[in-house]
Amino acid sequence: MNNGLLEHIEAFVAIAESGSVTAASIAMGTTQATLSRQLAALEKHLGCRLLHRSTRAISLTQEGETYLQHALRMLELKRASESALQERGRLRGRLRIACSNGFGRKLLIPALRDWQKEHPQLSMELVLSDQLSQLIEDRVDVAFRMASLKDSNLIARPIGISRRIVVASPDYIRRDGRIKAPEDLPGHQCLIFTGTERPGVWDFKGPNGKVSVRVQGRLALSTVDALQDAVLAGLGVAVMPAWFWTRELLDGQVVQLLPDYRLADHTIHAVTAARQNAASKVRLFVDFVEERLKGFLG
């Protein structure tokens, strides 16, 4: 049985068990359109309708009730066969992973020792770049992204929340004064990260509601790593992920500003093309990263 047909069967089972394409898409971390296409392809392959669809509910046809029992057994056999190959050290081959420089250096690489100890016969390649990788063109198995996703052909699984904070060095604060409210920011040197959709606009939610501030500064940077270096050099104020600064905040190398004001969180996604999503080594690695992020991000 080819992988495409198995994906169609998984889609059918998810819809049948949840009774809703919407609920199934949330559970599987994919889009409603993708599941609908997979279901239609399965029905075309079988030559019969599996589900009754209405605006209010979805129910199984007689053929669907019969096929569901066989589909459940097929998926159970698939899981059992994969489990037999996923014993310690049995994952083989190569994983090509794309992520930003900061995510790779700060979150991913420190966790790889435990992963490689568990799977010594699996090699890995990290494609570290702050530019979004094209999964298919770059032959990437999985990418970790915090940017908005526009390609509906990709499967995005949320695995963590990245909280953002405002930071500056103690030297900068001593030299240019403290910042007590977002309205103080236009009078400061703010470091502009050009990799966002709205560079120079910082949106806060504070005690009195939402506050949007247009900031300015003499320095704009295209990578978060360079942004970190600029903050440590005392060149200005920046908005950055909190996980970038765990050690530096504890050591007093940087200071968190405006703690009573919250910036919008970013969701961390594990993104795959449909053909890689079913691969056991990809799923296991994403599971591993998600578990590590729980402890690191809090």
Secondary structure, 3 states (H helix, E strand, C coil): CCHHHHHHHHHHHHHHHHCCHHHHHHHHCCCHHHHHHHHHHHHHHHCCCCEEECCCCEEECHHHHHHHHHHHHHHHHHHHHHHHHCCCCCCCEEEEEEECHHHHHHHHHHHHHHHHHHCCCEEEEEEECCCCCCCCCCCCCEEEECCCCCCCCEEEEEEEEECEEEEECHHHHHHHCCCCCHHHHHHCCECEECCCCCCCEEEEEECCEEEEEECCCCCEECCHHHHHHHHHCCCCEEEEEHHHHHHHHHHCCCEEECCCCEECCEEEEEEEEHHHHCCHHHHHHHHHHHHHHHHHHC
